Amino acid sequence: MGQGQGSQWESRIVLALFVTITAALAVLAVSGVAWRILSVAEFSYWIIIITLFLAISAVTIMTFSFVSFTQTREVRHLMLLLMSVNILLWAFLFLLSHPASISWSDLFSERNRNRTMVIAWVLIVVPTILLGSFTGEVKVSRPSVLTLILWGTLIMPITSLGLFLSRDPVFILVTEEGGIGALTTTGIIMSMGFMVAQVLALPRIVQQWWRTRTTHDLALMLAMALWLMGALFGLFSWDPLQVAEILWMGALIAGFFLIAAVQFLTSILNPHRNLELLVNQRTKELSISMQESEFYLKMWTHKIGNFLQGMITYLDILEIAAQHSEDDSKTRAAAGELSREAAMVNRQVVKLSKIKETMHQVLWPVDLSQIVEDSVKSAEELLGEQEFTVEITGEESMVVQADNLLPLALQSAIAFHLKNRLADNPKIPIEITQSEDTPSVKVSCRGRKIPKEQTLFMESEGISGKIALDLDLFTIKLLMNRYNARIVCSRDEENEMNSCSFIFPKA
């Protein structure tokens, strides 16, 4: 869910939470509270509370990651799901091994064992950070799913339990003195590994967020910053009973809750909101479709009524006109013209049905110059090559997003102009231009002024107008709406020239 898909208030909430948590950590560090040493009983109380919250945050991420993964099948959601499962196990192992739990976990409560569990934390989080930052929205494949499940459900739990159950600490991270100066070689390597992983992953996530502006990437980026701050509290603390130990785990929880909050928005609230938007969109489309159908039916009824009335009139004349007389010949010629026009209307109806069938199909890049040539050829075949002359000017190579019905729109524009022509065999200039990467086709013809209602119909967004509008205009409008193109009409009174420009969006 990017900023273009989601709302900015979600990012503001995440940023506000991050700033508040960071400010609180800074105040506690500067004021000296973070470096106070608590009693075993007091620290035990707080470490149990903190562990409980860490477990809750892990379960929350686990739930929402499962929902997100089933919806998107993305690698990063599977990684977060497996990470949260391991963090849930790690939280209780860390609690059992902490020196403050000596009164009820005397078999496992030992400082070096507890510090060794930090390695398990690094092994759980670092792969998730690295893989999640580089895979982004990549979809999972069967081999990747099997590999990740093997890592998350077998290798990591066994590693965590092995480090916890080992009779002697597997690794010694710090000496008894504590603090950053007391780090052993192993401690330095593990600390540097964690820092390097963040250094490698953070710029990638920042770049990803800058490109997509998704709230998910923002939350992961800020969570990593909180985990880094928490790691600093852990590095600079010299006693396991210091408040800094609680703040370290608190920073972990805060990062998890940021991710969980965003997952809640993207997995629960946004699909509901998107569903509402989809319902509203479909309702609007249904309303527009009903308006189009009503408008189309009225126009069709009007057109057929004119044909029937004309045919009846000609039949009446033929009954009283002498055979082979001048009136008989003229009437038969007029009736033939009316019959050809009716056949043309029938062809338009077939084309309109094809347009309606393809309204939701995917568009593809088409060569605008080739489309113009195709439309001229089809217009000459349908209307008669001797009826008009076309002059094509402008750029030769230009691409727009359309389909194989675009020639029908330009053919209908030529037919519409011919109906308004002032003279026989008019010249119809067609100009292909591009302004600021916006392609356009301008079809012009000398003719009678286009009625205002027809101009308004073509330039408006919806399908509405008077029943006097013809099928050519209706066809043009339907197709231009499909291609998200605009129609602009103009009139040169001095030369009595009508122009219709079809302006397409950037390809």
Stockholm file with secondary structure:
# STOCKHOLM 1.0

chainA/1-507         MGQGQGSQWESRIVLALFVTITAALAVLAVSGVAWRILSVAEFSYWIIIITLFLAISAVTIMTFSFVSFTQTREVRHLMLLLMSVNILLWAFLFLLSHPASISWSDLFSERNRNRTMVIAWVLIVVPTILLGSFTGEVKVSRPSVLTLILWGTLIMPITSLGLFLSRDPVFILVTEEGGIGALTTTGIIMSMGFMVAQVLALPRIVQQWWRTRTTHDLALMLAMALWLMGALFGLFSWDPLQVAEILWMGALIAGFFLIAAVQFLTSILNPHRNLELLVNQRTKELSISMQESEFYLKMWTHKIGNFLQGMITYLDILEIAAQHSEDDSKTRAAAGELSREAAMVNRQVVKLSKIKETMHQVLWPVDLSQIVEDSVKSAEELLGEQEFTVEITGEESMVVQADNLLPLALQSAIAFHLKNRLADNPKIPIEITQSEDTPSVKVSCRGRKIPKEQTLFMESEGISGKIALDLDLFTIKLLMNRYNARIVCSRDEENEMNSCSFIFPKA
#=GR chainA/1-507 SS CCTTTSCHHHHHHHHHHHHHHHHHHHHHHHHTGGGCBCCHHHHHHHHHHHHHHHHHHHHHHHHHHHHHHHHHCBHHHHHHHHHHHHHHHHHHHHHHHSGGGTTTCTTTCCHHHHHHHHHHHHHHHHHHHHHHHHHTTCBCCHHHHHHHHHIIIIIHHHHHHHHHHCSSCSCCCBCTTCSGGGBCHHHHHHHHHHHHHHHHHHHHHHHHHHHHCCHHHHHHHHHHHHHHHHHHHHHHCCSTTBHHHHHHHHHHHHHHHHHHHHHHIIIIIHHHHHHHHHHHHHHHHHHHHHHHHHHHHHHHHHHHHHHHHHHHHHHHHHHHSCTTSHHHHHHHHHHHHHHHHHHHHHHHHHHHHHHHHTTTSCCEEEEHHHHHHHHHHHHHHHHCGGGCEEEEEECSCCEEEECTTHHHHHHHHHHHHHHTBSSSSCEEEEEEEEETTEEEEEEEEEBSCCCHHHHHHHHSSSSCCCTTCCHHHHHHHHHHHHTTCEEEEEEETTTTEEEEEEECCCC
#=GC SS_cons         CCTTTSCHHHHHHHHHHHHHHHHHHHHHHHHTGGGCBCCHHHHHHHHHHHHHHHHHHHHHHHHHHHHHHHHHCBHHHHHHHHHHHHHHHHHHHHHHHSGGGTTTCTTTCCHHHHHHHHHHHHHHHHHHHHHHHHHTTCBCCHHHHHHHHHIIIIIHHHHHHHHHHCSSCSCCCBCTTCSGGGBCHHHHHHHHHHHHHHHHHHHHHHHHHHHHCCHHHHHHHHHHHHHHHHHHHHHHCCSTTBHHHHHHHHHHHHHHHHHHHHHHIIIIIHHHHHHHHHHHHHHHHHHHHHHHHHHHHHHHHHHHHHHHHHHHHHHHHHHHSCTTSHHHHHHHHHHHHHHHHHHHHHHHHHHHHHHHHTTTSCCEEEEHHHHHHHHHHHHHHHHCGGGCEEEEEECSCCEEEECTTHHHHHHHHHHHHHHTBSSSSCEEEEEEEEETTEEEEEEEEEBSCCCHHHHHHHHSSSSCCCTTCCHHHHHHHHHHHHTTCEEEEEEETTTTEEEEEEECCCC
//
